[in-house]
Amino acid sequence: MSGITLIGIIIIAGFVLGELVDKFNLPKVTGYIIAGILLSPRIAPFVSESFVDHTKIVTNISLSIITFSVGGTLSISKIKNQGRQILKITLGESTFAFLLVMLGFILLSPLLLNIDDATYMTVYIPLSLMLGSLAAPTDPTATLAVAHEYKAKGKVMSTIMGVAAFDDAMGLLLFSIAIAIATPFVSSQDIEIGSVALLVVRQLFGALLVGGVIGFIFNKVSQHLAKSSEGMMITIIIGFLSLCFGISSFLEVDELLAIMFMGFMVINFNKKQKLIFQLLERYTEQLVFILFFTISGMHLDITVLGNVFLVVLLFVLLRALGKFTGVWVGARKASPEVKKYTAGGLIPQGGIVIGLALMIKYNPVFSSISDEFINIILGATVIHEVIGPVIAKLSLKKAGEIEK
């Protein structure tokens, strides 16, 4: 079957399954992932492995748009308005989730995973480090859908939204550091602390430099476009995002951190920032999400998922424990309701973590652990997107912020 026919099937199947699960009050992203699983080569014989392997360009562009939007939440004025309390909670819940998952997997993954020729240094430590970094981000759309449905308002709800706006950025930063540290481990290089530290610094500051320069040029170019040229603006946005990703890849610096910083430059220093992010949300979000999450689901090997179910469950439990502990620590001076119930709205997870997992899948350096890594992340995402809205509703109800 031709590639263009399969793309049509992917879009229609993702849309239909998304609308179907929406009828059961589940996030549409869950339907997209289920559609992808049903279209995976192991279930759908008309889909070839080579087709799935060549979807990298689609997922990279989609992920660039999503990451750019994450950078668009980092408005300096918004950070000032949210106050120190939100930042303390964000730092607490993301850091504790990272540490608990990382340490838990360093201790238990050798007992739960059966990987050929695996050692602590070449497999279990880098795998644990990367899984820990992906415990930080939250998908706020599921909680937001619950809030809209039940007209939830109050301190807990506003705190959840404030934290969720920043912990994706925190997750990206942790992931960039984790990749820079893990790379010499899995590539069997001679590991020296100095060289690892230099690689981390190069990855981070190189990405900030690329994102800053591309963002500056984009801001200058976009100022000369007429306000009515929405189609032209979308074209320029996609072009610059692709350029930023490509240059970062060529220079071997972190692509997503560069794009996130480009979003930061636009939201803070571009007079048309509202128009730019509104256009992306209005015209590209639905299509990007369907393509991105459905293709992500096609990478999920359900035959392996049964073998890693306990590992997926471990990830879910350790992450939840980290979120609740981190909120409790970060919200020490907040109201009792915020301290008790904010973490319940931070359980849903999807979006950015799936894209980061796919980047590992596409990177040949991590071929020894990529299959286990993506199955753990996608398996946990399905669980998080199913139970997340239920826990969010219960938390908001107990906080007294859902209208009877």
N, C-alpha and C positions, 0 to 999 in steps of 0.2 A: 504493500500500500504506500502511496506517495506521501511525502512529508507534509505537503500542504493540506491533504485530506485529513491526516492525523491531527494537525493543528486545529482544524475545524471541529473534529470530534472532541478534542481536549476542551475547547472553549464551550461548546454546547453541553458536554457532560458535566463540566465544572459548574456551569450556570444552573443546570437542572438540579444537581445534587445540593448545591448551595441553597437554592430556593426550598428544596424539600426539607432539609434539616432545620431551616428557619421556621418552618411550620411547627416544629417540636421545641421551639425556643432555644435552639442551639446556635452557636456562631456559624456563619456561612463558611468560614475557613475550614471548619470540620468537614463540611460537605465537599469542599474542593479537594481536601486531602483524601477523602474516601473515594472520590471519582478518580484520582490519580492512582490509588491502590488498585482499583478495578481495571485500570488501563495499563497496569505494569506488565512487562513482557512475560512474567511468570503466570499471569492470569489471562491476559488477552493475547491470543496467539498471533493476531494480525499486527501487533506492535513489536518491532525488533529491538534488540539490545542496542544496536548501533544508533537507532533514532534517539533513544534516551541519552546515550553518551554524547550526542551532538546537540543537545539543547543548552549547552553552556552559555552561548551568546544571549539567548532569551532570558535565562535566569540572571545573568550578570547585569543586563540592562534593567530588568525588573528590580533587582536588589539595589541597584544604584538609585533608582527613583525612591524606593522605600527608605534607604539610608539618608538620602538628601532631605527627606521629610523629617527624619529624626533630628538632623542638624538644625532644621527649621524650628524645632521646639526650644532651642537654646538661646532665646532672646535675652540679652543682658538685662533689659528692663523687667522682663518676666522673672528672671532669677532674683532680682532685687525685691520684687513685689511678693514673691513666694516666701521670702524670709529664710532665716537660718534653720528653722525647725524642719522645713521640707527637705533641705539639703542634708541635715543630720540624719533624718529617717532614711533618705535615699542611700546615703553612704553606709548606714548601718545594715539595712536589709540586703543590699547588693553584696556588700563585703562578707557578711555572715553566710549568705547562700553560697557564695564562691568558696569560702574556706571549708564549710562543712561538706560540700559535695567533693571538693578536691581531696581533703583528708580522708573522707569515708571511702572514696574509690582507691586511693593509694593503699589503704589497709585491706579492703575487701575484694577489689577487682581481680586479683590473682586467684581467688577462691571461686569466683562466679563466672569468669570468662575463660574459655579454652582457645587460646591463640597459639598457633604453631611458632616455636622458637622464640617465645616472648620472654623478655627479661624486664626487670623493674626499670632499668635505665632507658631501654629502647622502645618500650611499649607502655607499661603501666603508669609511670610518672607523667610522660607527655599526654597520654590519654586522660588521666585524672585532672591534669592542669587545664586542658581544653574544655572538658566537661564542666569543671568548676566555673570557668569564665562564662559559659552559656547558662548558668543557673541564675545569673543576675537579671537579665531583661524580663520585662513584663509586657503582655499584650493588653492594653487598656480597653480595646474595643468591646470585648465581651462584658466587662464590668460596666462600661458606658451604656451598652445596650440594655442591661438590667436596670440601670439607673433611669433611663428614659422610659422603659416600660412601666416601672413602678413609681415614677416621679420622685426619686430619691434626692434629697437635698440635706446638706448639713456639713459639719466639720469633717466627719469621716470621709464623705464622698469627695469633698474638695481636696483633702489630703491625699487620697488615693490617686486622683487625677494629676496632682502636682508631682507626686513621687514617680508615677508611671511615665511622666513626660521626660524625666531626667535619667531613669535607670537604664533605658536603652542605650543612652550615650555612655553611661558607666560600663555597661556590658560590652560595648564596642571597644572601649579603652582596655578593659581587662582581657578581651579576646586578642587584641593586637599584641599586648605584652605576652600573653600565653603562647601565641604562635611563634613569636620571636625567640622565646626561651625553648620551646619544644622542638623547633626545627633541627638544631644540632644534635639533639638526643636521638630522634628517629632516623636521621641521615647517617648515623654511625660515625660522626666526626669526632675527633679528639676534643673533648669538652673542657674548655677553660673559662673560668668565671669572667675574666676580662673580656674575652671575645664575645661571650654571650651578652654581657652588659653593653658592649659596643653595638652589637646587632640590634638590641632592643632600642637603644637611643637612635640609631640610624633609621629604623623602621618608623618610630613615632615622629621624630622631628622632620624626617624626609616627607612623611605623609602630610604633616601640618604645612610644610613649605609648598608642596605641590597644590594642596587644597586651597591654601591662601592665595597663591598666584593665579590659579584658574578662576577662583571666586572673584578676585579683583578685576580680572579681564572681563569676566561675564558681567559684572556690575556695570562696567564702563560701556559694554556693547548694548546691554538691555536698556540703558537710559535713552538710547537713540531710536528705539522702536516705538512706533505709535501705539497708544493705549488700545486702539481698536483691533490691532493685529494679533489677535489671540492665537491663531494658527501659527503665525510666524514665531511668537514667543515660545510656544510649546516645542517647535522645531529646534530653536536655539537652546532651550533647556536640555532637551535630550542629547543634542550634539555636544554640548559642553560636559554633560555628565559622562558620556561615552569617552570623550577626550581625557577627562580627569582619570577615569578608571584605566584607560589604556596607557597613559603616561606613567601612572603609578606602578602599573604592572611591569612596564619596560624598565623603570628605575629600581624595581624590586623593593618598593616601599608599600606599606599597608594601604590597599586600594580603598577600603571602606572608611577608614579613618580620614583619608584625604577627602572623600566625598562628603562625609559628615561635617568636616571643617569648612568645606565649600558652602554647605547649607548654613553654617554658622555665619559665614561672611555675608551671605545674601540676606538673611533675616535681620542682621544688625546694621548693614551698611548699604542696602539697596532701597531706594525710595519706592520701588514697585514690589516690595517683598510680599505684601498681601495678595496682589494680583498673581504673582508667580506661583505661590503655594496653593491658591484657590484654583488656578487653572489645572494644576496637576491633580488635585483632589477631584475636580469636577469631570475632567475628560479622560484621565488615564487610570485612576485608582481601581475601578471595578475590573477592567480588562487586565491590568497588571496583576492584581490579586488572584484572579482566576487562573491565568497562565502560570504564575509563579508557584502557587500552592498545589495546583493539580500536577504540574511537572515534578514538584518536590515529592508528592505522593507516589509518583511512578518510580522513584528511586528506592522506595521502601521494599525491602525483601521480607515478605511475611513468613517465608519458610525459616528465616533466621530469627525473626522476631520472637518466636516461641522459645528459642534457646536463650534469648537475652531478656526474657520477661522479668525475671527477678532483678536484673540489673536496672531495667527501666523503672521498676517499682522502687528500687533503692534511690535512684536519682530523684524521683518525685517526692519521696518522703524526706530525704535530706534537704532538698531545696525548700520544701514547705517549712521544715524546722528552722532553717536559716532565715527565711523571710519573717517568721513570727518572732524569733529571737532578736533579729536585727531591728525590727520595728520597736520592740520593747526597750531595747537599749537606746535607740535613736530618739525615741519619743518620751524620754524620762520627764521632761518638763511640760509635756502636752497634757490635754485633758484625758481622763480615764477612758472615755469612749474611743479616742484616737489611738491610745496605746493598746487597747484590747482588740479593736475590730478593723484597723487599717490593713493589716496583713492579709485578711480574708479576701480583699479586693485585688491583691497582687499575685494571686495564684495563676490566673490564665496566662498562657505563654504560647507564642507562635511567631508569626511575622519574621522579625530579624533573625531569630535563632535558626530557623530553617535555612535561610540564605547563607548564614555563616557555616552551617553544617555542610551545605552543598559545595562551598568553597574548599573545604577539606576534602570532599569526595573528588573534586576535579584536580586537586594538587597531587602529583605523583609522588612527592616526598612522603606523604602520609598514607601511601597505599597499604601499608601493613596494618593500619588500624582504622581506615576510613569506613569500611563496611560496618564494623561494630559501632563506630561513632555515630554514623548517620541513622542507623536503626535505633539506637538508644534515644537520640534526640527526637526523631520523628515519632517513635512510640510514646515518649513522654509528652510530646506536643498534643497528640490525640487525647491522652488522658487529661491533660491540663485544660484543653478546650471543652471537654465534656463536663468535668467536675467543677471547673473554675467558676462558671456562671452560677451554679448552685451554691457554692461556698460564698460567693460575693453577695448573693441575695440574702442568705442567712445572716451574714455579718452586718449588712445594712439594716436588716430587720431588727436584730438584737441591739443595734446602735440607736434604734428609734427614728431612722431617717427614711423609712418607707411608709407612704401614706396607706392607711387601712382602707 
